[in-house]
């Protein structure tokens, strides 16, 4: 095996912000990095040894890219898995493994995996056609999710009663009981080739009930110790059952009865782990590198309270981004700005994030609200 | 003025590890960066928007490079200052200002500046020739330093008695009383255009008496509060007297009588501030960016004890670098590896650094010794 600091050529499928922050960390280890992304203006374009513009879903493109590296990883699941399988057969190391990406690409297979392995999750049914949906006796209200390619709220449809059926997806999907949840929570877990497994402490998402949007991510959680233990042990169980190598983000609901239900998996660094850059002993990006390079996993303990605020493009603005209020928020101690290198803003586009660190949790939340009110991405 | 996050083109003179870590931080602000360095394999080569190979001491090269950017900064002082002066006249912002770089390039002018401004420093005399050195009545033993181009111990000669005079430098130099110091200490201070000034807490260098080398940098200092206050106020006074915009590293001696004497200045990020990446609320690199972009300076308080160990090429090895022991040190919690992207090692070449964070100071020092014994750069 080539040494990870230099000789080894790491390919990243996807050149977005997750790849960008992964590279920022990989610089510390001299990792030689090639990136494939369809967008020639992708956030990683200037930060790697080679940036290749090409489709992530095209077999030939992914295969040819993979032949030029020793190890492949992803920062987005929507990639051509057939090419990855072939590359694995030909000796390219693919972490996370192609079979895991294939499983996670399909929300139907993901749910079946949960069921088979007794991972708690909302009741569901696999639906192959509009006809089958109508015939299903699944109790209203429920959520319909496309099996493939859903992303950031896309591919999700609420079926409150029979009258909603007309607008439902006709593609392969699954229907799922609507969870009246108390809280959205997440655990990031890592596993290396040696089988070492480590979780990051549980984080909570704070909802804005008016906008029905995740406003903040708060780390660490103040939920009861048993809930934290339970969530972390579910994440560990999934990582071990999958035998994943790399990072796995496990998004969960805590329902009103205090039961944890797994919502979705992402086999890569994830929005719910950004606060770890400043808030934990190692960041999720460092941990992903350690996992895929089969290095000892890092200590994940929280250093402080950390709140992560997504910086989204303001509604009504489209064009070259202007970051209004940045000077004001830099006046606050413990405020860390991460812009993603996207030249153009559009409504709700993820343009960056800000992490707020404070030993006083209430103060951290107060600062986070100030950041959210003050920093606006306009054009 | 263009916005620093994107429109503004920042040029960095020098593409070494200091530039590399500055870029790692600047990524968070989308800064458009061009780098000039004579070495086509310099650490920054893959991390900037444009990397230009060229001499830093050649007027035309520096001038032409500067004409393509809106703002220039440095990561090494040895640059053509005449070109910077001309660029300033033509409207390019140069931070730190060319007059400060000119002053600091010349150890004779530096010492005179200290004297004129009542900054405590070791007694000295400016020497222009071998003849003048012989005729000087400067009391033995003393140190002779070349006025220009000394670096990392080069350009320094000990004159213990008359018999040493034969080997002395004949170029313009200064002679300086040999300080019997208790400790080498340093303060990094930043000043922005608005005149805001902030110091980082005092750090100490731990000497290995056998090797006569700085082994560790320890942050924060545990010297008496008055010493810390005094050192920080000296650093502030220098930054304010110079009206510098940017970062200034102030290296000092604490002598056996408890007196602080300023040794040397560096108007840029500095080896004595690397621990700030993990050990302080903001890092020296973030602070330098905030200073030159006239943003509010960041909070500099220490988050924890931090020890910085330089990772030097092992004596006796030259060639493609191998980092022996890296897996072992990654097993320790709170150990942060920073490699500088140099393909080839040679004896004592700075190949990287490791920062160790621990709330228990003794434990941090123990871990630092372990890192130093364990991590070896061989070929």
Interface residues (C-beta under 8 A of the other chain):
Chain A: X3 X5 X6 X20 X24 X27 X28 X29 X30 X46 X47 X48 X49 X281 X290 X295 X296 X298 X299 X301 X303 X304 X320 X321 X322 X323 X326 X327 X330 X331 X333 X334 X336 X337 X338 X339 X340 X341 X343 X357
Chain B: X3 X5 X6 X20 X24 X27 X28 X29 X30 X46 X47 X48 X49 X281 X290 X295 X296 X298 X299 X301 X303 X304 X320 X321 X322 X323 X326 X327 X330 X331 X333 X334 X336 X337 X338 X339 X340 X341 X343 X357
